[in-house]
Amino acid sequence: MDFTHIDRNGNAVMVDVSEKAATERTAVARGRIRMSRQCFEAVKNRTAKKGDVLGVAQIAGIMASKHTADLIPLCHRLNLTKSTVDFSLSEESEEKCYVEAVCTVRCTDRTGVEMEALTGVCAALLTVYDMCKAIDRGMVIEQVHLVEKHGGKSGDFSFQDGGHD
């Protein structure tokens, strides 16, 4: 399989999508941030000094998904019709507390929205880190991945079918 963003001389190129049909495309990405119990409680109870961590992170993720082409070289600028970021909080043990972010992005365009969904998740989790670093600098962002994508020439993808260990 050839890389689509490299020409025969090894130069980086933006893929020409002018011949592709505009179709509905959806992508979902997920990731999480592991944090201390103290930090988790501050997020959950909305007592962090910087304010409503998840509210701000949600807006950051949505904004980032809309600006992916400004952040990732060679990405096409897409007219998104939907971008959402949702959070869930979980506790595996006293030391393993997580905030999980899921970003869902949709558009009708000539290329997919996977990068927009991944960018949204990353920005949301980075915002959680920024707003909570005074409590816990040891937070770890992990397991960021594409969950699924639908539409386009390459067809559908589901992480359970194509994820790597």
SVG drawing of the C-alpha trace seen along z (x, -y; Angstrom):
<svg xmlns="http://www.w3.org/2000/svg" viewBox="-25 -29 37 37">
<polyline fill="none" stroke="black" stroke-width="0.4" points="0.0,0.0 1.3,-3.4 1.2,-6.5 -1.3,-9.0 0.5,-12.1 3.9,-11.4 4.5,-11.7 6.9,-9.5 9.8,-11.7 9.2,-11.5 7.7,-15.0 4.8,-15.7 1.6,-16.5 -2.0,-17.3 -4.2,-14.6 -6.3,-15.8 -9.9,-14.9 -11.6,-16.9 -12.7,-13.8 -14.3,-12.2 -18.0,-12.4 -19.2,-14.3 -20.8,-11.8 -21.9,-11.7 -19.0,-10.7 -18.9,-10.1 -16.0,-9.3 -15.9,-8.6 -12.7,-8.8 -12.0,-8.0 -9.3,-8.6 -8.9,-8.9 -6.8,-10.7 -5.7,-8.8 -5.5,-11.0 -5.2,-10.9 -8.2,-10.5 -7.9,-14.1 -7.9,-15.4 -10.8,-13.1 -12.9,-14.3 -12.2,-18.0 -13.3,-17.3 -16.4,-15.3 -17.5,-17.8 -16.6,-20.8 -14.3,-22.2 -11.1,-22.7 -9.8,-26.3 -9.9,-27.0 -13.6,-26.2 -15.8,-23.6 -13.2,-21.4 -15.4,-19.2 -17.5,-22.1 -14.3,-23.9 -12.8,-20.7 -16.0,-20.0 -15.8,-23.4 -12.1,-23.0 -12.6,-19.6 -15.4,-20.9 -13.4,-24.0 -10.3,-21.9 -12.2,-19.5 -13.3,-22.5 -9.7,-23.7 -8.0,-20.5 -6.7,-21.7 -4.9,-24.5 -3.1,-22.0 -2.4,-19.0 -0.4,-19.5 -2.0,-18.3 -5.5,-17.9 -8.3,-19.3 -10.6,-22.0 -14.0,-20.4 -17.4,-21.9 -18.4,-19.9 -22.1,-19.4 -21.7,-17.9 -19.1,-17.8 -19.8,-16.6 -17.6,-15.7 -18.9,-13.6 -17.3,-12.5 -17.6,-9.6 -15.9,-9.2 -14.7,-5.9 -12.8,-4.5 -10.9,-1.2 -9.2,-1.6 -8.1,-4.3 -5.1,-5.0 -6.7,-4.5 -9.4,-7.2 -10.2,-8.2 -12.0,-10.8 -12.9,-9.4 -13.6,-11.6 -15.5,-10.6 -15.7,-12.9 -18.2,-12.3 -17.8,-14.3 -19.9,-14.3 -19.8,-16.1 -20.9,-15.7 -17.6,-16.1 -15.0,-14.5 -12.7,-13.2 -13.1,-11.6 -13.4,-13.2 -11.1,-10.8 -8.5,-13.4 -11.2,-15.9 -12.5,-13.3 -9.0,-12.4 -8.0,-16.1 -11.2,-16.8 -10.5,-14.1 -6.8,-15.2 -7.7,-18.8 -10.4,-17.9 -8.0,-15.7 -5.2,-18.3 -7.6,-20.9 -8.4,-18.6 -4.7,-18.3 -4.2,-22.0 -7.0,-22.8 -6.0,-20.2 -2.2,-20.3 -2.0,-22.3 -3.6,-19.3 -1.8,-16.5 1.1,-16.8 1.3,-13.0 -1.8,-12.7 -1.4,-10.4 -3.3,-10.7 -3.8,-7.3 -5.6,-5.0 -6.5,-7.7 -7.8,-5.9 -10.4,-5.9 -13.4,-3.9 -15.2,-3.8 -15.7,-5.6 -18.5,-5.4 -18.7,-6.6 -16.3,-7.3 -14.5,-5.1 -12.5,-3.1 -15.8,-2.0 -16.5,-1.5 -14.0,-0.8 -14.6,0.4 -11.7,0.5 -12.8,4.0 -12.0,5.3 -8.8,3.4 -7.2,2.3 -3.7,3.3 -2.4,4.5"/>
</svg>
